[in-house]
Amino acid sequence: MTLSICLLASPAAYVLPWGVTIFFCPGTENPLVSNPDPPGRIVVVDDDPTVADVVGRYLVRDGHTVECVHDGYEALRLVAEQPPDLIVLDLMLPGMDGLEVCRRLRARWPIPVVMLTALGDETDRLVGFETGADDYVTKPFSPRELALRVRSVLRRSRGAGLPDKLDLGAMTDGNLVVDLSAHEVRVDGKLIQLTSREYDLLVFLMRNPRKAFTREQLLTEVWSWTFGDTSTVTVHVRRLREKLEPDPTMPRRIVTVWGVGYRYEPEAA
């Protein structure tokens, strides 16, 4: 079933027989929508109907088509039928929790994931990033902030998230090739699945070879965060090393600068 995107301030909700709620509005214009980016199809996964309803309505007001489901199994089935542009995923789900859903998603699809969590502990957030989440929002949260986070992650996943717009073409360093047009990374010709944040981090470091950056600087330049948990950077660096380095314990490309942070070291010519 295909439903047109709604752009009115009061979205309608339809619950399909198999439990999927689709938000849309009749009409074509909404003066309250100020999102300059192309709209996307978003799946919201949350077992709390109230939270799912509020999140869905705010995302629709930002121009998106939204489908809501309330458990991980239904989310995976829906994604398998038609992969969305982004998934908003609650961590605490009945049956299969959000972390396991994220792992299974990452094993098959490079779909951006924004994690919702009621857990404010740093360990829980890092585990979410370890499983491949692109961003997280801690409950209670501002729905408008979530909509802006979704907008940012979508922009990055579409290849337009870095501060400076990238020229089309490719960057090559030995057996590592980053195709900026296709938004793809290959090592020895093999396609490497990166999240949008991992991709942005790699591109930023490659565009600034042999320059050391602190974790705070990387949060600002790559995440566009003026504050945040710097261990987020540590997790993403570790994941990049695991995917790109022959021996992640002895990295040759993304190296640690002790007392500072990280830098990209190109292969010797």
Secondary structure, DSSP 4 states (H G I P E B T S, - for coil): ---PPP-SSS-EEEE-TTS-EEEE-SSS--TT----SPP-EEEEE-S-HHHHHHHHHHHHHTT-EEEEESSHHHHHHHHHHS--SEEEEESS-SSS-HHHHHHHHHHH----EEEEES---HHHHHHHHHTT-SEEEESS--HHHHHHHHHHHHHHHTT--SSSPPPSSEEEETTEEEETTTTEEEETTEEE---HHHHHHHHHHHTSTT--EEHHHHIIIII--SS--THHHHHHHHHHHHHH-SSTTS-SSEEEETTTEEEE-PPP-
